[in-house]
Amino acid sequence: MTRRKRKHLIRNIAIAVAVTAVILIAAVAAFYSGTKSQKAQTSTNSALTVGDTFTYKLVGSSVLGSADAVTPEEFMQYNNTNYYQVTITKINGSQVYLETTWQFNNGTQITSPQVIDLSTGASAELTGFNYLYPSNLNVTDLLYPKENSGLVVNSTSTQKFANSSRATNCWSIVDQFVNTSDQTGNSMRDDFIAVYFDKQTGMLDKLTRIEFFTNPDIELTITWQLTSSNVWDVE
């Protein structure tokens, strides 16, 4: 993908996200303004219980747009994944303890304990699973009540599963980063991420992340898709 096409796509994504956010915020701001403080104090309680498990399919794809572009070696692990499973092991107030198991197609696996604080979003494992949110968030609510990024729930929709329909929240963002070590200013990364998570439990349903790099020209896409859980029938 050329730089011109990439910028056009990112601009369209950014406009769509911004327009959706403005419409939603305008429609509900008056209602939520009087109750925001109260919800911030109560929304950190997760509806999860110890023993809950969530299993995901991970997929990665790359598009090389220049002769010197090479897919990063570490990126290939996504397509060598058998499954990625998250298990709730303990809940203590706003802190949720997890054990994640990343199993690869060759039978090897990485198992890691982790803690996520639902009041701040802080995680003891920065490179681990970071897509768990407070339960029962509404449109315009902060993803984490004590976190200062300003990221909020953009929309809520209904997701159909095997034997049920569940409310699903979504947040998305577009960012651009410049490699300051390149004095020409031509090395940039455009980063788009959209995250859908179950409203009741706060657990990830689906994630799409697209990164566009220049110099060299590479497009990387990662998707996470929930495939099974003992909390509800997914497929």
C-alpha positions in Angstrom: 0.0 0.0 0.0 1.4 3.4 -1.0 1.9 6.2 1.5 -0.8 8.2 -0.2 -3.3 5.4 0.0 -2.3 4.7 3.6 -2.9 8.3 4.6 -6.2 8.3 2.8 -7.3 5.2 4.7 -6.2 6.4 8.1 -7.9 9.7 7.5 -11.1 8.0 6.6 -10.9 5.8 9.7 -10.1 8.8 11.9 -13.1 10.7 10.5 -15.5 7.8 11.0 -14.3 7.3 14.5 -14.5 11.0 15.3 -18.0 11.4 13.8 -19.4 8.4 15.6 -17.9 9.6 18.9 -19.3 13.1 18.6 -22.8 11.9 17.8 -22.8 9.5 20.6 -21.4 11.9 23.1 -23.8 14.6 22.1 -26.8 12.3 22.5 -25.9 11.0 26.0 -23.8 13.7 27.6 -26.6 15.4 29.4 -27.8 12.1 31.0 -24.4 10.9 32.1 -23.0 14.2 33.4 -25.0 14.0 36.6 -24.1 10.3 37.3 -20.5 10.0 36.1 -18.9 10.3 39.5 -21.1 7.7 41.1 -20.5 5.2 38.2 -16.8 5.7 38.4 -16.9 4.4 42.0 -19.0 1.4 41.2 -17.9 0.2 37.7 -14.7 -1.4 38.8 -16.4 -4.5 40.2 -16.0 -7.3 37.7 -18.8 -9.7 37.0 -16.2 -12.4 36.4 -15.7 -15.3 38.8 -12.7 -17.5 39.6 -12.4 -20.3 37.1 -13.9 -18.4 34.1 -12.0 -19.1 30.9 -11.9 -17.3 27.6 -10.1 -18.8 24.5 -9.0 -16.8 21.5 -7.9 -17.3 17.9 -5.0 -15.1 16.9 -4.2 -14.2 13.3 -1.6 -11.9 11.8 -1.1 -10.7 8.3 1.5 -8.5 6.6 1.7 -6.5 3.4 5.1 -5.5 2.2 5.0 -2.3 0.2 8.7 -1.8 -0.7 11.6 -4.0 -1.7 13.4 -3.5 1.6 10.4 -4.4 3.7 10.5 -7.6 5.7 7.9 -9.1 8.1 9.2 -8.9 11.6 10.2 -12.4 12.9 8.3 -12.0 16.2 5.1 -11.1 14.2 5.0 -14.7 12.8 4.1 -16.1 16.2 0.5 -15.0 15.7 0.0 -17.3 12.7 1.8 -20.1 14.6 -0.7 -19.9 17.4 -3.0 -22.9 18.3 -4.9 -20.9 20.9 -4.6 -18.2 23.6 -6.5 -18.8 26.8 -7.2 -16.5 29.7 -8.3 -17.9 33.1 -9.5 -16.0 36.1 -7.6 -17.2 39.2 -8.5 -14.6 41.8 -10.4 -11.4 42.3 -9.6 -8.9 45.1 -11.6 -5.7 44.8 -10.6 -4.0 41.6 -7.7 -6.3 41.0 -8.3 -9.3 38.8 -5.7 -12.1 38.7 -5.3 -14.0 35.5 -3.3 -16.9 34.1 -2.7 -16.8 30.4 -1.7 -19.7 28.2 -0.3 -19.1 24.7 -0.1 -22.4 23.0 1.7 -22.7 19.6 1.1 -25.2 16.8 4.3 -27.1 17.6 3.0 -27.9 21.1 5.1 -25.4 23.1 3.4 -22.8 25.2 4.0 -19.8 27.3 2.1 -19.6 30.6 2.1 -16.3 32.6 0.4 -15.1 35.8 -0.9 -11.5 35.6 -2.8 -8.9 37.5 -5.0 -6.2 36.0 -6.3 -3.3 38.2 -9.8 -2.4 36.8 -9.7 1.1 38.4 -6.5 2.2 36.5 -5.9 -0.4 33.8 -2.4 -1.0 35.3 -1.0 -4.5 34.5 1.9 -6.2 36.1 2.6 -7.8 32.7 2.8 -5.0 30.2 3.3 -7.4 27.2 0.6 -9.8 28.4 -3.2 -9.7 28.1 -4.4 -6.1 28.6 -8.0 -6.3 27.3 -10.1 -6.6 30.4 -12.3 -3.7 31.5 -14.8 -2.8 34.3 -18.2 -4.4 34.0 -21.4 -2.5 32.9 -19.6 0.5 31.3 -21.9 2.8 29.2 -21.2 5.1 26.3 -18.8 7.9 27.2 -17.6 6.2 30.3 -13.9 6.1 30.8 -12.4 2.6 30.1 -10.8 2.8 33.6 -12.2 5.4 36.1 -8.8 6.4 37.5 -6.8 6.2 34.3 -5.9 9.5 32.6 -5.7 8.5 28.9 -9.2 9.9 28.2 -10.2 6.8 26.3 -13.9 6.1 26.6 -16.5 3.6 25.4 -17.5 4.8 21.9 -20.6 2.6 21.3 -22.6 -0.3 22.5 -24.2 -2.9 20.2 -25.7 -6.4 20.4 -23.5 -9.4 19.6 -25.2 -12.7 18.7 -23.6 -15.9 19.9 -24.6 -19.6 19.7 -27.5 -19.5 22.2 -27.6 -15.9 23.3 -27.2 -12.3 22.5 -25.0 -10.1 24.6 -24.4 -6.3 24.8 -20.9 -5.5 23.5 -19.0 -2.3 24.1 -16.5 -0.8 21.7 -13.6 1.6 21.8 -11.2 2.6 19.0 -8.4 5.1 18.3 -6.1 6.2 15.6 -2.6 7.4 16.5 0.5 8.5 14.5 4.0 8.2 15.8 7.3 9.5 14.3 10.7 7.8 14.6 12.7 10.7 16.0 16.0 8.9 15.1 15.2 9.5 11.4 16.3 13.0 10.8 14.4 13.1 7.5 11.1 12.7 9.4 10.0 10.0 6.9 9.8 7.1 9.3 6.3 7.0 10.8 3.9 4.5 12.2 0.1 4.9 11.9 -1.7 2.8 14.5 -5.4 1.9 14.4 -7.0 -0.3 17.0 -10.7 -1.3 17.6 -11.6 -3.3 20.6 -15.0 -5.0 21.3 -15.6 -6.3 24.8 -18.5 -7.9 26.6 -20.4 -5.3 28.6 -21.4 -7.6 31.5 -18.0 -9.1 32.2 -15.6 -6.6 30.6 -13.8 -9.4 28.8 -12.5 -9.0 25.2 -14.7 -10.3 22.4 -12.7 -9.1 19.3 -9.7 -6.9 18.5 -8.4 -5.6 15.3 -5.1 -3.7 15.2 -3.6 -2.3 12.0 -0.1 -0.7 11.9 1.2 1.1 8.9 5.0 1.7 8.8 7.0 3.9 6.4 10.6 3.5 5.5 10.3 0.6 5.0 6.7 0.3 3.9 4.9 -2.4 5.9 1.3 -3.0 6.9 0.7 -5.3 9.8 -2.7 -6.5 11.0 -3.4 -8.5 14.1 -6.8 -9.9 15.1 -8.1 -11.6 18.3 -11.4 -13.5 18.1 -13.1 -15.1 21.0 -13.8 -18.8 20.1 -15.0 -20.4 23.4 -15.7 -19.7 27.0 -17.4 -21.4 30.0 -19.3 -18.2 30.8 -21.5 -18.4 27.7 -21.7 -20.4 24.5 -19.7 -18.6 21.9 -20.0 -20.8 18.8 
